[in-house]
Every structure is written in structure tokens, then in C-alpha cells.
Amino acid sequence: MTRTVAGLRVCLMLMLTVLLVSCGGAEPNLHVLEKPKNVDMIVKMDHGDFWKTVKMGAEVAAKEYNVNLTFKAPQNESDIDEQIRLVDESIRNNADAIILSASDYMKLAQVTDRAAYYKIPVISMDSEVASARVKMFVGTNNYEAGQKAAKRLIELTGPDSRIGVMNFVKGAKNADEREEGFMDYVARFPGVQVVDIEYCESDEQIARQLTRKMMSEHPDITGIVALNEVASIGTGEEIQKLGLGEKVKIITFDSPAKVMELLQEGIVQATVVQNPFNNGYLAVRYAVQVMEGIEVDERWDTKSTLIDLDNMLQPQNQKLLFPFVK
């Protein structure tokens, strides 16, 4: 990592520590459980900066609202059967509520309905599931985020360009929505051709291999969008390794340390940053409200922001790079 990026991240981490202390107590108008309840948060995989930040936000909320939080996930985002098993496990253990980031929109629907049958409320977070029994969704407007990425990539590559898409898991609702938003925006420009769409299964090594394949088969590509953290790291590192940083413009998602380093080095031109801390925090907060019979909104958009070298030092964007709950 470059000294500039490393120094920036240290400063921002210190800022985060201060801010977390300042928001450590529950606000007077928010409901806190009199007796602790058990909430299981089941996400897509057990590693990565994004999920670590989601967990951090959830743990802060759990402490504030008197919740026993259990964080569970498969090792790999593509292991849908394991995620289904984890939801079944939560049902058998009589969890008081489940927060679910579904790896597959359709395949997690049946087990989500089963949880509701056993009177266990389900909050959908980050990625939705095809169940009418879900109490609410907390997360990014992924269609809109995909459009933001497309807009910036076309600004960089021009209205007559050939571009590629590195998606993560086909069938995951947030992956599908980002791709749909991206493609719908690109459709406004007849001269722009999307020549390849790949799915890396949220595996950095697979993303690298698919990037090499993409550039070998389509050497005239001038832009690539990578639609999640893992795809972003693998794609960016491989373009750098191939020495194509001057030719191929890259728009990524999320802000792990490696992506911020690639941004600083000019390999990545911009990244669409979500608010994973808020995702985790608010999902727990709303789970508490649902368990207590308090009405909640159907959806809560935690927003996304496109960050580049020109705006990354703005205070509001520093807070997104190291997110906290206001």
C-alpha cells in the first residue's frame, strides 16, 4: 500500500474510533429490549472487509439494544446449500429473529417462509429474498448503484466503446440488480457494446482468471465494471499485472484497502461505496422493533456514493470509507 493511502486509512480509523464512542449510547427515542433476545445474522460469506464492517455495525447495535447476536456465514458466497442449512439451524434453535443476506434470491425463499411459519421474523439485509414473509429490507438501492457505475464508466471511455462486466454470483438479487441497472444505463448509448459478462463466484482468483480471459478474447476493451468487493480486487490486480492500467478504465464496488490502493495508483478510476456499517446496525435495530411489535418501513435505503480521487477526502466520504451510524 502506498504511504499516502496507508496514512489516510490510519487517520480515518482514528476518526472512526472517536465517532463510535460518540454514538455508543442508545438514543432516547429508540426502543431498547428489557430482556435480551437472540438474533441470528446470516450473511453470504465469513470473510472480506464488507462483511467485517457489517458485523461491526451489528455488534454496536446489539450492545445498545440488549441483543444476543450470533453472526453466521458460509466460507464461500456460492455455497447456497450451506446458507440454507444455517437458516434451518437458526429455526431449530428458536432464534427470536433472523437477519438474512440471501446468496440466492429464489433458492433461499422456501427456508425464509419456513422461518416465518415458526413465528421467527426475518429482516432482509443487503440482498433480498423472494419471500413475501420478510418484514423489511435494509440495504443499498442496487439498481441505482449499477447506474452510477455505468454513468462514470461511459464518461471515461466515451459513447463509442467496448466494455466488460465482472459480476459475482448469478442469482443473488443485489448482483442481478446492479447488472440490470448498469445494462439499462448503457442501453442509452448505441455505440457502447458490452462484449463480455463474467461471474467470479466472489473468488479473487477466479476474478483474476476471468479478467485474463476477457482481455485475451476482447483486447479492444477499454473499460470494466466490477460489481462487488471481491470482483473489484481480482479485476483491478489483474489489469495492473497485465500492464493495462493506462488503457482499461475500471469502476469498482466497495472500499477494501486494496481497492483504495488501486484507486490511489490510478488503476481504478472510481468506486461505488455502500454503507455496510449502517446495514448491520440498522438491521439489528429494526429486528428489535419488529420483535417488540413496532411497525417498520418496508424498505430502508442505506444509499451509495461514487468516490474517486477528487472527492475521497471530503468529510462525508471519509465517513463512508470508515462508516458509522449518525
Buried (B, 14 or more C-beta within 10 A) or exposed (E): BEEEBBEBBEEBEEBBEEBBEEBEEBEEEEEEEEEEBBBBBBBBBBEBBBBEBBBBBBBBBBBBBBBEBBBBBBEBBBBBEBBBBBBEBBBEEEBBBBBBBBBBBEBBBEBBBBBBEEEBBBBBBBBBBBBEBBBBBBBBBBBBBBBBBBBBBBEBBEEEBBBBBBBBBEBBBBBBBBBBBBBEBBEEBEEBBBBBBBBBBBBBEBBBBBBBEBBEEBEEBBBBBBBBBBBBBBBBBBBBEBEBBEBBBBBBBBBBEBBBBBBBBEBBBBBBBBBBBBBBBBBBBBBBBBBEEEEBEEEBEBBBBBBBEEEBEEEEBBBBBBBBBE
